[in-house]
Amino acid sequence: MLEKDIERKACEWAKSQGWLVYKFTSPNRRSVPDRLFIREGQVVFIEFKRPGGRLTEMQRREIRKLQLHGIKAEVAYSVEDAQWQLQSRM
């Protein structure tokens, strides 16, 4: 499955579960995770990759920075990955 398809399906599922879903881009900060999910005070950033896809070094660093600041930042290689990461925050 392509990355865009995983992202689309995961976002559809998240919305059906009450998550606010935002496409996240930062003009001054490359490599931020693809999506921002918010629900009941929980904030989760998710970078989507196709199965077997790899993070760039910049993406890895950006996710780690968020995590060091106490933010949930994850990588999803499938719709099920994203669902699990979000369900574990519910």
PDB file of N, CA, C and O in Angstrom:
ATOM      1  N   MET A   1       0.844  -1.179   0.000  1.00  0.00           N
ATOM      2  CA  MET A   1       0.000   0.000   0.000  1.00  0.00           C
ATOM      3  C   MET A   1       0.890   1.242   0.000  1.00  0.00           C
ATOM      4  O   MET A   1       1.924   1.264   0.668  1.00  0.00           O
ATOM      5  N   LEU A   2       0.501   2.256  -0.731  1.00  0.00           N
ATOM      6  CA  LEU A   2       1.272   3.497  -0.800  1.00  0.00           C
ATOM      7  C   LEU A   2       1.116   4.318   0.475  1.00  0.00           C
ATOM      8  O   LEU A   2       0.115   4.213   1.183  1.00  0.00           O
ATOM      9  N   GLU A   3       2.126   5.136   0.750  1.00  0.00           N
ATOM     10  CA  GLU A   3       2.109   5.983   1.941  1.00  0.00           C
ATOM     11  C   GLU A   3       0.856   6.857   1.989  1.00  0.00           C
ATOM     12  O   GLU A   3       0.224   6.979   3.039  1.00  0.00           O
ATOM     13  N   LYS A   4       0.498   7.463   0.863  1.00  0.00           N
ATOM     14  CA  LYS A   4      -0.669   8.355   0.850  1.00  0.00           C
ATOM     15  C   LYS A   4      -1.958   7.602   1.162  1.00  0.00           C
ATOM     16  O   LYS A   4      -2.870   8.164   1.770  1.00  0.00           O
ATOM     17  N   ASP A   5      -2.044   6.336   0.753  1.00  0.00           N
ATOM     18  CA  ASP A   5      -3.237   5.528   1.040  1.00  0.00           C
ATOM     19  C   ASP A   5      -3.309   5.158   2.515  1.00  0.00           C
ATOM     20  O   ASP A   5      -4.383   5.187   3.117  1.00  0.00           O
ATOM     21  N   ILE A   6      -2.168   4.811   3.095  1.00  0.00           N
ATOM     22  CA  ILE A   6      -2.112   4.512   4.530  1.00  0.00           C
ATOM     23  C   ILE A   6      -2.533   5.749   5.315  1.00  0.00           C
ATOM     24  O   ILE A   6      -3.352   5.665   6.230  1.00  0.00           O
ATOM     25  N   GLU A   7      -1.973   6.882   4.956  1.00  0.00           N
ATOM     26  CA  GLU A   7      -2.279   8.135   5.649  1.00  0.00           C
ATOM     27  C   GLU A   7      -3.768   8.468   5.536  1.00  0.00           C
ATOM     28  O   GLU A   7      -4.399   8.812   6.536  1.00  0.00           O
ATOM     29  N   ARG A   8      -4.325   8.373   4.351  1.00  0.00           N
ATOM     30  CA  ARG A   8      -5.737   8.710   4.123  1.00  0.00           C
ATOM     31  C   ARG A   8      -6.656   7.815   4.958  1.00  0.00           C
ATOM     32  O   ARG A   8      -7.563   8.303   5.632  1.00  0.00           O
ATOM     33  N   LYS A   9      -6.414   6.507   4.906  1.00  0.00           N
ATOM     34  CA  LYS A   9      -7.267   5.567   5.638  1.00  0.00           C
ATOM     35  C   LYS A   9      -7.119   5.730   7.152  1.00  0.00           C
ATOM     36  O   LYS A   9      -8.102   5.648   7.887  1.00  0.00           O
ATOM     37  N   ALA A  10      -5.911   5.958   7.606  1.00  0.00           N
ATOM     38  CA  ALA A  10      -5.688   6.163   9.041  1.00  0.00           C
ATOM     39  C   ALA A  10      -6.390   7.437   9.511  1.00  0.00           C
ATOM     40  O   ALA A  10      -6.965   7.464  10.599  1.00  0.00           O
ATOM     41  N   CYS A  11      -6.343   8.477   8.704  1.00  0.00           N
ATOM     42  CA  CYS A  11      -6.999   9.736   9.074  1.00  0.00           C
ATOM     43  C   CYS A  11      -8.516   9.584   9.083  1.00  0.00           C
ATOM     44  O   CYS A  11      -9.185  10.130   9.960  1.00  0.00           O
ATOM     45  N   GLU A  12      -9.059   8.857   8.130  1.00  0.00           N
ATOM     46  CA  GLU A  12     -10.503   8.599   8.113  1.00  0.00           C
ATOM     47  C   GLU A  12     -10.916   7.859   9.388  1.00  0.00           C
ATOM     48  O   GLU A  12     -11.909   8.211  10.024  1.00  0.00           O
ATOM     49  N   TRP A  13     -10.152   6.840   9.749  1.00  0.00           N
ATOM     50  CA  TRP A  13     -10.450   6.085  10.966  1.00  0.00           C
ATOM     51  C   TRP A  13     -10.365   6.992  12.191  1.00  0.00           C
ATOM     52  O   TRP A  13     -11.257   6.981  13.040  1.00  0.00           O
ATOM     53  N   ALA A  14      -9.282   7.783  12.283  1.00  0.00           N
ATOM     54  CA  ALA A  14      -9.083   8.651  13.449  1.00  0.00           C
ATOM     55  C   ALA A  14     -10.248   9.636  13.597  1.00  0.00           C
ATOM     56  O   ALA A  14     -10.736   9.849  14.707  1.00  0.00           O
ATOM     57  N   LYS A  15     -10.686  10.223  12.514  1.00  0.00           N
ATOM     58  CA  LYS A  15     -11.824  11.154  12.567  1.00  0.00           C
ATOM     59  C   LYS A  15     -13.071  10.441  13.073  1.00  0.00           C
ATOM     60  O   LYS A  15     -13.840  11.008  13.848  1.00  0.00           O
ATOM     61  N   SER A  16     -13.274   9.200  12.637  1.00  0.00           N
ATOM     62  CA  SER A  16     -14.456   8.441  13.079  1.00  0.00           C
ATOM     63  C   SER A  16     -14.399   8.129  14.573  1.00  0.00           C
ATOM     64  O   SER A  16     -15.422   7.821  15.184  1.00  0.00           O
ATOM     65  N   GLN A  17     -13.201   8.209  15.161  1.00  0.00           N
ATOM     66  CA  GLN A  17     -13.007   7.937  16.589  1.00  0.00           C
ATOM     67  C   GLN A  17     -12.962   9.224  17.423  1.00  0.00           C
ATOM     68  O   GLN A  17     -12.700   9.189  18.625  1.00  0.00           O
ATOM     69  N   GLY A  18     -13.224  10.359  16.763  1.00  0.00           N
ATOM     70  CA  GLY A  18     -13.284  11.632  17.483  1.00  0.00           C
ATOM     71  C   GLY A  18     -11.997  12.425  17.543  1.00  0.00           C
ATOM     72  O   GLY A  18     -11.928  13.424  18.259  1.00  0.00           O
ATOM     73  N   TRP A  19     -10.971  12.010  16.809  1.00  0.00           N
ATOM     74  CA  TRP A  19      -9.721  12.754  16.780  1.00  0.00           C
ATOM     75  C   TRP A  19      -9.851  13.944  15.829  1.00  0.00           C
ATOM     76  O   TRP A  19     -10.464  13.832  14.768  1.00  0.00           O
ATOM     77  N   LEU A  20      -9.275  15.074  16.212  1.00  0.00           N
ATOM     78  CA  LEU A  20      -9.070  16.172  15.268  1.00  0.00           C
ATOM     79  C   LEU A  20      -7.823  15.805  14.489  1.00  0.00           C
ATOM     80  O   LEU A  20      -6.829  15.371  15.071  1.00  0.00           O
ATOM     81  N   VAL A  21      -7.868  15.974  13.175  1.00  0.00           N
ATOM     82  CA  VAL A  21      -6.744  15.557  12.334  1.00  0.00           C
ATOM     83  C   VAL A  21      -6.299  16.742  11.487  1.00  0.00           C
ATOM     84  O   VAL A  21      -7.094  17.339  10.760  1.00  0.00           O
ATOM     85  N   TYR A  22      -5.021  17.070  11.593  1.00  0.00           N
ATOM     86  CA  TYR A  22      -4.461  18.181  10.833  1.00  0.00           C
ATOM     87  C   TYR A  22      -3.274  17.717  10.014  1.00  0.00           C
ATOM     88  O   TYR A  22      -2.454  16.925  10.479  1.00  0.00           O
ATOM     89  N   LYS A  23      -3.189  18.218   8.790  1.00  0.00           N
ATOM     90  CA  LYS A  23      -1.988  18.037   7.983  1.00  0.00           C
ATOM     91  C   LYS A  23      -1.005  19.055   8.516  1.00  0.00           C
ATOM     92  O   LYS A  23      -1.311  20.245   8.587  1.00  0.00           O
ATOM     93  N   PHE A  24       0.159  18.598   8.885  1.00  0.00           N
ATOM     94  CA  PHE A  24       1.107  19.497   9.523  1.00  0.00           C
ATOM     95  C   PHE A  24       2.259  19.809   8.584  1.00  0.00           C
ATOM     96  O   PHE A  24       2.966  18.909   8.129  1.00  0.00           O
ATOM     97  N   THR A  25       2.439  21.078   8.301  1.00  0.00           N
ATOM     98  CA  THR A  25       3.599  21.520   7.532  1.00  0.00           C
ATOM     99  C   THR A  25       4.183  22.733   8.243  1.00  0.00           C
ATOM    100  O   THR A  25       3.462  23.506   8.875  1.00  0.00           O
ATOM    101  N   SER A  26       5.459  22.885   8.135  1.00  0.00           N
ATOM    102  CA  SER A  26       6.128  24.019   8.742  1.00  0.00           C
ATOM    103  C   SER A  26       7.071  24.618   7.711  1.00  0.00           C
ATOM    104  O   SER A  26       8.052  23.981   7.325  1.00  0.00           O
ATOM    105  N   PRO A  27       6.789  25.825   7.266  1.00  0.00           N
ATOM    106  CA  PRO A  27       7.620  26.425   6.220  1.00  0.00           C
ATOM    107  C   PRO A  27       9.092  26.561   6.609  1.00  0.00           C
ATOM    108  O   PRO A  27       9.971  26.510   5.748  1.00  0.00           O
ATOM    109  N   ASN A  28       9.354  26.732   7.882  1.00  0.00           N
ATOM    110  CA  ASN A  28      10.737  26.931   8.333  1.00  0.00           C
ATOM    111  C   ASN A  28      11.369  25.677   8.920  1.00  0.00           C
ATOM    112  O   ASN A  28      12.513  25.705   9.373  1.00  0.00           O
ATOM    113  N   ARG A  29      10.625  24.583   8.910  1.00  0.00           N
ATOM    114  CA  ARG A  29      11.126  23.369   9.560  1.00  0.00           C
ATOM    115  C   ARG A  29      10.791  22.161   8.699  1.00  0.00           C
ATOM    116  O   ARG A  29       9.669  21.656   8.734  1.00  0.00           O
ATOM    117  N   ARG A  30      11.743  21.711   7.945  1.00  0.00           N
ATOM    118  CA  ARG A  30      11.526  20.530   7.115  1.00  0.00           C
ATOM    119  C   ARG A  30      11.518  19.278   7.981  1.00  0.00           C
ATOM    120  O   ARG A  30      12.057  19.261   9.088  1.00  0.00           O
ATOM    121  N   SER A  31      10.909  18.256   7.461  1.00  0.00           N
ATOM    122  CA  SER A  31      10.938  16.924   8.076  1.00  0.00           C
ATOM    123  C   SER A  31      10.062  16.762   9.306  1.00  0.00           C
ATOM    124  O   SER A  31      10.234  15.800  10.054  1.00  0.00           O
ATOM    125  N   VAL A  32       9.122  17.681   9.539  1.00  0.00           N
ATOM    126  CA  VAL A  32       8.187  17.465  10.646  1.00  0.00           C
ATOM    127  C   VAL A  32       7.250  16.323  10.270  1.00  0.00           C
ATOM    128  O   VAL A  32       7.023  16.094   9.082  1.00  0.00           O
ATOM    129  N   PRO A  33       6.703  15.601  11.240  1.00  0.00           N
ATOM    130  CA  PRO A  33       5.783  14.499  10.924  1.00  0.00           C
ATOM    131  C   PRO A  33       4.584  14.975  10.090  1.00  0.00           C
ATOM    132  O   PRO A  33       4.206  16.146  10.133  1.00  0.00           O
ATOM    133  N   ASP A  34       4.004  14.048   9.341  1.00  0.00           N
ATOM    134  CA  ASP A  34       2.942  14.354   8.385  1.00  0.00           C
ATOM    135  C   ASP A  34       1.666  14.885   9.011  1.00  0.00           C
ATOM    136  O   ASP A  34       1.074  15.838   8.505  1.00  0.00           O
ATOM    137  N   ARG A  35       1.238  14.278  10.106  1.00  0.00           N
ATOM    138  CA  ARG A  35      -0.076  14.594  10.667  1.00  0.00           C
ATOM    139  C   ARG A  35      -0.008  14.853  12.160  1.00  0.00           C
ATOM    140  O   ARG A  35       0.853  14.341  12.875  1.00  0.00           O
ATOM    141  N   LEU A  36      -0.955  15.670  12.599  1.00  0.00           N
ATOM    142  CA  LEU A  36      -1.126  16.006  14.005  1.00  0.00           C
ATOM    143  C   LEU A  36      -2.523  15.549  14.399  1.00  0.00           C
ATOM    144  O   LEU A  36      -3.503  15.927  13.757  1.00  0.00           O
ATOM    145  N   PHE A  37      -2.622  14.739  15.449  1.00  0.00           N
ATOM    146  CA  PHE A  37      -3.890  14.203  15.940  1.00  0.00           C
ATOM    147  C   PHE A  37      -4.123  14.736  17.351  1.00  0.00           C
ATOM    148  O   PHE A  37      -3.223  14.707  18.191  1.00  0.00           O
ATOM    149  N   ILE A  38      -5.345  15.225  17.606  1.00  0.00           N
ATOM    150  CA  ILE A  38      -5.669  15.793  18.915  1.00  0.00           C
ATOM    151  C   ILE A  38      -7.008  15.222  19.375  1.00  0.00           C
ATOM    152  O   ILE A  38      -7.980  15.186  18.620  1.00  0.00           O
ATOM    153  N   ARG A  39      -7.035  14.774  20.641  1.00  0.00           N
ATOM    154  CA  ARG A  39      -8.284  14.262  21.216  1.00  0.00           C
ATOM    155  C   ARG A  39      -8.185  14.301  22.729  1.00  0.00           C
ATOM    156  O   ARG A  39      -7.249  13.756  23.316  1.00  0.00           O
ATOM    157  N   GLU A  40      -9.153  14.945  23.353  1.00  0.00           N
ATOM    158  CA  GLU A  40      -9.253  14.978  24.817  1.00  0.00           C
ATOM    159  C   GLU A  40      -7.916  15.288  25.496  1.00  0.00           C
ATOM    160  O   GLU A  40      -7.517  14.596  26.433  1.00  0.00           O
ATOM    161  N   GLY A  41      -7.243  16.302  25.034  1.00  0.00           N
ATOM    162  CA  GLY A  41      -5.979  16.715  25.640  1.00  0.00           C
ATOM    163  C   GLY A  41      -4.755  15.936  25.192  1.00  0.00           C
ATOM    164  O   GLY A  41      -3.636  16.263  25.589  1.00  0.00           O
ATOM    165  N   GLN A  42      -4.948  14.918  24.379  1.00  0.00           N
ATOM    166  CA  GLN A  42      -3.831  14.125  23.860  1.00  0.00           C
ATOM    167  C   GLN A  42      -3.396  14.694  22.509  1.00  0.00           C
ATOM    168  O   GLN A  42      -4.235  15.026  21.672  1.00  0.00           O
ATOM    169  N   VAL A  43      -2.108  14.803  22.305  1.00  0.00           N
ATOM    170  CA  VAL A  43      -1.548  15.273  21.040  1.00  0.00           C
ATOM    171  C   VAL A  43      -0.554  14.226  20.553  1.00  0.00           C
ATOM    172  O   VAL A  43       0.348  13.820  21.286  1.00  0.00           O
ATOM    173  N   VAL A  44      -0.731  13.794  19.301  1.00  0.00           N
ATOM    174  CA  VAL A  44       0.149  12.780  18.726  1.00  0.00           C
ATOM    175  C   VAL A  44       0.538  13.218  17.322  1.00  0.00           C
ATOM    176  O   VAL A  44      -0.323  13.543  16.505  1.00  0.00           O
ATOM    177  N   PHE A  45       1.829  13.226  17.047  1.00  0.00           N
ATOM    178  CA  PHE A  45       2.328  13.452  15.694  1.00  0.00           C
ATOM    179  C   PHE A  45       2.632  12.092  15.080  1.00  0.00           C
ATOM    180  O   PHE A  45       3.213  11.229  15.738  1.00  0.00           O
ATOM    181  N   ILE A  46       2.246  11.897  13.828  1.00  0.00           N
ATOM    182  CA  ILE A  46       2.572  10.640  13.151  1.00  0.00           C
ATOM    183  C   ILE A  46       3.183  10.928  11.786  1.00  0.00           C
ATOM    184  O   ILE A  46       2.642  11.695  10.989  1.00  0.00           O
ATOM    185  N   GLU A  47       4.306  10.304  11.543  1.00  0.00           N
ATOM    186  CA  GLU A  47       4.952  10.284  10.221  1.00  0.00           C
ATOM    187  C   GLU A  47       4.532   8.979   9.560  1.00  0.00           C
ATOM    188  O   GLU A  47       4.706   7.907  10.138  1.00  0.00           O
ATOM    189  N   PHE A  48       3.988   9.060   8.367  1.00  0.00           N
ATOM    190  CA  PHE A  48       3.542   7.870   7.648  1.00  0.00           C
ATOM    191  C   PHE A  48       4.603   7.427   6.648  1.00  0.00           C
ATOM    192  O   PHE A  48       5.200   8.240   5.943  1.00  0.00           O
ATOM    193  N   LYS A  49       4.819   6.122   6.609  1.00  0.00           N
ATOM    194  CA  LYS A  49       5.735   5.511   5.646  1.00  0.00           C
ATOM    195  C   LYS A  49       5.081   4.249   5.097  1.00  0.00           C
ATOM    196  O   LYS A  49       4.308   3.592   5.794  1.00  0.00           O
ATOM    197  N   ARG A  50       5.382   3.920   3.879  1.00  0.00           N
ATOM    198  CA  ARG A  50       4.876   2.663   3.317  1.00  0.00           C
ATOM    199  C   ARG A  50       5.653   1.522   3.966  1.00  0.00           C
ATOM    200  O   ARG A  50       6.747   1.744   4.484  1.00  0.00           O
ATOM    201  N   PRO A  51       5.112   0.312   3.948  1.00  0.00           N
ATOM    202  CA  PRO A  51       5.859  -0.814   4.513  1.00  0.00           C
ATOM    203  C   PRO A  51       7.247  -0.901   3.862  1.00  0.00           C
ATOM    204  O   PRO A  51       7.375  -0.881   2.638  1.00  0.00           O
ATOM    205  N   GLY A  52       8.245  -0.993   4.677  1.00  0.00           N
ATOM    206  CA  GLY A  52       9.618  -1.030   4.178  1.00  0.00           C
ATOM    207  C   GLY A  52      10.216   0.350   3.940  1.00  0.00           C
ATOM    208  O   GLY A  52      11.402   0.472   3.634  1.00  0.00           O
ATOM    209  N   GLY A  53       9.395   1.394   4.080  1.00  0.00           N
ATOM    210  CA  GLY A  53       9.892   2.762   3.894  1.00  0.00           C
ATOM    211  C   GLY A  53      10.833   3.139   5.033  1.00  0.00           C
ATOM    212  O   GLY A  53      10.791   2.549   6.113  1.00  0.00           O
ATOM    213  N   ARG A  54      11.672   4.120   4.775  1.00  0.00           N
ATOM    214  CA  ARG A  54      12.666   4.512   5.771  1.00  0.00           C
ATOM    215  C   ARG A  54      12.580   5.991   6.072  1.00  0.00           C
ATOM    216  O   ARG A  54      12.325   6.813   5.192  1.00  0.00           O
ATOM    217  N   LEU A  55      12.798   6.310   7.326  1.00  0.00           N
ATOM    218  CA  LEU A  55      12.884   7.710   7.725  1.00  0.00           C
ATOM    219  C   LEU A  55      14.200   8.293   7.239  1.00  0.00           C
ATOM    220  O   LEU A  55      15.221   7.606   7.203  1.00  0.00           O
ATOM    221  N   THR A  56      14.168   9.577   6.861  1.00  0.00           N
ATOM    222  CA  THR A  56      15.427  10.259   6.592  1.00  0.00           C
ATOM    223  C   THR A  56      16.065  10.596   7.937  1.00  0.00           C
ATOM    224  O   THR A  56      15.399  10.569   8.972  1.00  0.00           O
ATOM    225  N   GLU A  57      17.323  10.903   7.915  1.00  0.00           N
ATOM    226  CA  GLU A  57      18.004  11.286   9.152  1.00  0.00           C
ATOM    227  C   GLU A  57      17.344  12.541   9.749  1.00  0.00           C
ATOM    228  O   GLU A  57      17.202  12.648  10.967  1.00  0.00           O
ATOM    229  N   MET A  58      16.946  13.480   8.893  1.00  0.00           N
ATOM    230  CA  MET A  58      16.281  14.695   9.378  1.00  0.00           C
ATOM    231  C   MET A  58      14.937  14.369  10.041  1.00  0.00           C
ATOM    232  O   MET A  58      14.594  14.960  11.065  1.00  0.00           O
ATOM    233  N   GLN A  59      14.177  13.434   9.464  1.00  0.00           N
ATOM    234  CA  GLN A  59      12.906  13.030  10.065  1.00  0.00           C
ATOM    235  C   GLN A  59      13.147  12.358  11.413  1.00  0.00           C
ATOM    236  O   GLN A  59      12.428  12.618  12.377  1.00  0.00           O
ATOM    237  N   ARG A  60      14.139  11.511  11.476  1.00  0.00           N
ATOM    238  CA  ARG A  60      14.479  10.829  12.724  1.00  0.00           C
ATOM    239  C   ARG A  60      14.824  11.856  13.817  1.00  0.00           C
ATOM    240  O   ARG A  60      14.360  11.743  14.952  1.00  0.00           O
ATOM    241  N   ARG A  61      15.633  12.845  13.466  1.00  0.00           N
ATOM    242  CA  ARG A  61      16.010  13.890  14.425  1.00  0.00           C
ATOM    243  C   ARG A  61      14.809  14.709  14.877  1.00  0.00           C
ATOM    244  O   ARG A  61      14.679  15.028  16.059  1.00  0.00           O
ATOM    245  N   GLU A  62      13.929  15.050  13.932  1.00  0.00           N
ATOM    246  CA  GLU A  62      12.762  15.865  14.265  1.00  0.00           C
ATOM    247  C   GLU A  62      11.817  15.113  15.213  1.00  0.00           C
ATOM    248  O   GLU A  62      11.309  15.691  16.174  1.00  0.00           O
ATOM    249  N   ILE A  63      11.587  13.836  14.941  1.00  0.00           N
ATOM    250  CA  ILE A  63      10.744  13.019  15.820  1.00  0.00           C
ATOM    251  C   ILE A  63      11.378  12.930  17.202  1.00  0.00           C
ATOM    252  O   ILE A  63      10.687  13.048  18.214  1.00  0.00           O
ATOM    253  N   ARG A  64      12.665  12.725  17.246  1.00  0.00           N
ATOM    254  CA  ARG A  64      13.366  12.619  18.544  1.00  0.00           C
ATOM    255  C   ARG A  64      13.264  13.931  19.328  1.00  0.00           C
ATOM    256  O   ARG A  64      13.072  13.904  20.544  1.00  0.00           O
ATOM    257  N   LYS A  65      13.389  15.078  18.653  1.00  0.00           N
ATOM    258  CA  LYS A  65      13.258  16.375  19.324  1.00  0.00           C
ATOM    259  C   LYS A  65      11.891  16.515  19.975  1.00  0.00           C
ATOM    260  O   LYS A  65      11.778  16.938  21.126  1.00  0.00           O
ATOM    261  N   LEU A  66      10.851  16.153  19.224  1.00  0.00           N
ATOM    262  CA  LEU A  66       9.498  16.218  19.778  1.00  0.00           C
ATOM    263  C   LEU A  66       9.381  15.319  21.003  1.00  0.00           C
ATOM    264  O   LEU A  66       8.831  15.725  22.027  1.00  0.00           O
ATOM    265  N   GLN A  67       9.894  14.106  20.897  1.00  0.00           N
ATOM    266  CA  GLN A  67       9.821  13.165  22.014  1.00  0.00           C
ATOM    267  C   GLN A  67      10.569  13.679  23.238  1.00  0.00           C
ATOM    268  O   GLN A  67      10.112  13.495  24.366  1.00  0.00           O
ATOM    269  N   LEU A  68      11.701  14.314  23.027  1.00  0.00           N
ATOM    270  CA  LEU A  68      12.475  14.861  24.149  1.00  0.00           C
ATOM    271  C   LEU A  68      11.730  15.984  24.864  1.00  0.00           C
ATOM    272  O   LEU A  68      12.025  16.288  26.020  1.00  0.00           O
ATOM    273  N   HIS A  69      10.767  16.599  24.182  1.00  0.00           N
ATOM    274  CA  HIS A  69       9.939  17.639  24.779  1.00  0.00           C
ATOM    275  C   HIS A  69       8.624  17.082  25.320  1.00  0.00           C
ATOM    276  O   HIS A  69       7.705  17.838  25.635  1.00  0.00           O
ATOM    277  N   GLY A  70       8.542  15.760  25.424  1.00  0.00           N
ATOM    278  CA  GLY A  70       7.371  15.129  26.006  1.00  0.00           C
ATOM    279  C   GLY A  70       6.189  14.973  25.061  1.00  0.00           C
ATOM    280  O   GLY A  70       5.076  14.689  25.503  1.00  0.00           O
ATOM    281  N   ILE A  71       6.418  15.155  23.774  1.00  0.00           N
ATOM    282  CA  ILE A  71       5.357  15.033  22.768  1.00  0.00           C
ATOM    283  C   ILE A  71       5.384  13.617  22.196  1.00  0.00           C
ATOM    284  O   ILE A  71       6.449  13.061  21.930  1.00  0.00           O
ATOM    285  N   LYS A  72       4.198  13.048  22.013  1.00  0.00           N
ATOM    286  CA  LYS A  72       4.094  11.733  21.375  1.00  0.00           C
ATOM    287  C   LYS A  72       4.322  11.920  19.881  1.00  0.00           C
ATOM    288  O   LYS A  72       3.532  12.583  19.210  1.00  0.00           O
ATOM    289  N   ALA A  73       5.375  11.350  19.370  1.00  0.00           N
ATOM    290  CA  ALA A  73       5.701  11.412  17.937  1.00  0.00           C
ATOM    291  C   ALA A  73       6.077  10.004  17.504  1.00  0.00           C
ATOM    292  O   ALA A  73       6.995   9.400  18.059  1.00  0.00           O
ATOM    293  N   GLU A  74       5.369   9.488  16.518  1.00  0.00           N
ATOM    294  CA  GLU A  74       5.497   8.090  16.125  1.00  0.00           C
ATOM    295  C   GLU A  74       5.633   7.961  14.609  1.00  0.00           C
ATOM    296  O   GLU A  74       5.449   8.926  13.867  1.00  0.00           O
ATOM    297  N   VAL A  75       5.957   6.747  14.171  1.00  0.00           N
ATOM    298  CA  VAL A  75       6.003   6.401  12.753  1.00  0.00           C
ATOM    299  C   VAL A  75       5.002   5.267  12.534  1.00  0.00           C
ATOM    300  O   VAL A  75       4.962   4.306  13.302  1.00  0.00           O
ATOM    301  N   ALA A  76       4.199   5.389  11.482  1.00  0.00           N
ATOM    302  CA  ALA A  76       3.227   4.339  11.151  1.00  0.00           C
ATOM    303  C   ALA A  76       3.554   3.794   9.764  1.00  0.00           C
ATOM    304  O   ALA A  76       3.669   4.546   8.796  1.00  0.00           O
ATOM    305  N   TYR A  77       3.701   2.470   9.686  1.00  0.00           N
ATOM    306  CA  TYR A  77       3.988   1.794   8.426  1.00  0.00           C
ATOM    307  C   TYR A  77       2.752   1.112   7.853  1.00  0.00           C
ATOM    308  O   TYR A  77       2.808   0.481   6.798  1.00  0.00           O
ATOM    309  N   SER A  78       1.630   1.247   8.569  1.00  0.00           N
ATOM    310  CA  SER A  78       0.361   0.667   8.116  1.00  0.00           C
ATOM    311  C   SER A  78      -0.772   1.398   8.826  1.00  0.00           C
ATOM    312  O   SER A  78      -0.550   2.128   9.792  1.00  0.00           O
ATOM    313  N   VAL A  79      -1.981   1.190   8.333  1.00  0.00           N
ATOM    314  CA  VAL A  79      -3.157   1.759   8.987  1.00  0.00           C
ATOM    315  C   VAL A  79      -3.254   1.209  10.409  1.00  0.00           C
ATOM    316  O   VAL A  79      -3.567   1.941  11.348  1.00  0.00           O
ATOM    317  N   GLU A  80      -2.987  -0.072  10.554  1.00  0.00           N
ATOM    318  CA  GLU A  80      -3.052  -0.708  11.875  1.00  0.00           C
ATOM    319  C   GLU A  80      -2.038  -0.108  12.847  1.00  0.00           C
ATOM    320  O   GLU A  80      -2.339   0.046  14.031  1.00  0.00           O
ATOM    321  N   ASP A  81      -0.853   0.230  12.368  1.00  0.00           N
ATOM    322  CA  ASP A  81       0.137   0.909  13.224  1.00  0.00           C
ATOM    323  C   ASP A  81      -0.440   2.205  13.777  1.00  0.00           C
ATOM    324  O   ASP A  81      -0.369   2.467  14.978  1.00  0.00           O
ATOM    325  N   ALA A  82      -1.007   3.008  12.895  1.00  0.00           N
ATOM    326  CA  ALA A  82      -1.568   4.302  13.309  1.00  0.00           C
ATOM    327  C   ALA A  82      -2.718   4.092  14.286  1.00  0.00           C
ATOM    328  O   ALA A  82      -2.818   4.798  15.290  1.00  0.00           O
ATOM    329  N   GLN A  83      -3.586   3.129  13.998  1.00  0.00           N
ATOM    330  CA  GLN A  83      -4.708   2.853  14.891  1.00  0.00           C
ATOM    331  C   GLN A  83      -4.207   2.446  16.272  1.00  0.00           C
ATOM    332  O   GLN A  83      -4.716   2.928  17.283  1.00  0.00           O
ATOM    333  N   TRP A  84      -3.226   1.572  16.320  1.00  0.00           N
ATOM    334  CA  TRP A  84      -2.684   1.123  17.598  1.00  0.00           C
ATOM    335  C   TRP A  84      -2.087   2.294  18.369  1.00  0.00           C
ATOM    336  O   TRP A  84      -2.314   2.426  19.571  1.00  0.00           O
ATOM    337  N   GLN A  85      -1.322   3.150  17.680  1.00  0.00           N
ATOM    338  CA  GLN A  85      -0.685   4.276  18.349  1.00  0.00           C
ATOM    339  C   GLN A  85      -1.714   5.244  18.914  1.00  0.00           C
ATOM    340  O   GLN A  85      -1.519   5.795  19.997  1.00  0.00           O
ATOM    341  N   LEU A  86      -2.808   5.456  18.186  1.00  0.00           N
ATOM    342  CA  LEU A  86      -3.846   6.351  18.666  1.00  0.00           C
ATOM    343  C   LEU A  86      -4.716   5.686  19.740  1.00  0.00           C
ATOM    344  O   LEU A  86      -5.083   6.339  20.717  1.00  0.00           O
ATOM    345  N   GLN A  87      -5.048   4.421  19.579  1.00  0.00           N
ATOM    346  CA  GLN A  87      -5.861   3.724  20.579  1.00  0.00           C
ATOM    347  C   GLN A  87      -5.151   3.651  21.925  1.00  0.00           C
ATOM    348  O   GLN A  87      -5.788   3.697  22.976  1.00  0.00           O
ATOM    349  N   SER A  88      -3.839   3.539  21.883  1.00  0.00           N
ATOM    350  CA  SER A  88      -3.096   3.455  23.140  1.00  0.00           C
ATOM    351  C   SER A  88      -3.127   4.783  23.899  1.00  0.00           C
ATOM    352  O   SER A  88      -2.723   4.845  25.060  1.00  0.00           O
ATOM    353  N   ARG A  89      -3.605   5.844  23.245  1.00  0.00           N
ATOM    354  CA  ARG A  89      -3.707   7.175  23.886  1.00  0.00           C
ATOM    355  C   ARG A  89      -5.146   7.480  24.313  1.00  0.00           C
ATOM    356  O   ARG A  89      -5.404   8.530  24.900  1.00  0.00           O
ATOM    357  N   MET A  90      -6.083   6.571  24.024  1.00  0.00           N
ATOM    358  CA  MET A  90      -7.496   6.828  24.322  1.00  0.00           C
ATOM    359  C   MET A  90      -7.838   6.415  25.744  1.00  0.00           C
ATOM    360  O   MET A  90      -8.983   6.559  26.171  1.00  0.00           O
TER     361      MET A  90
END
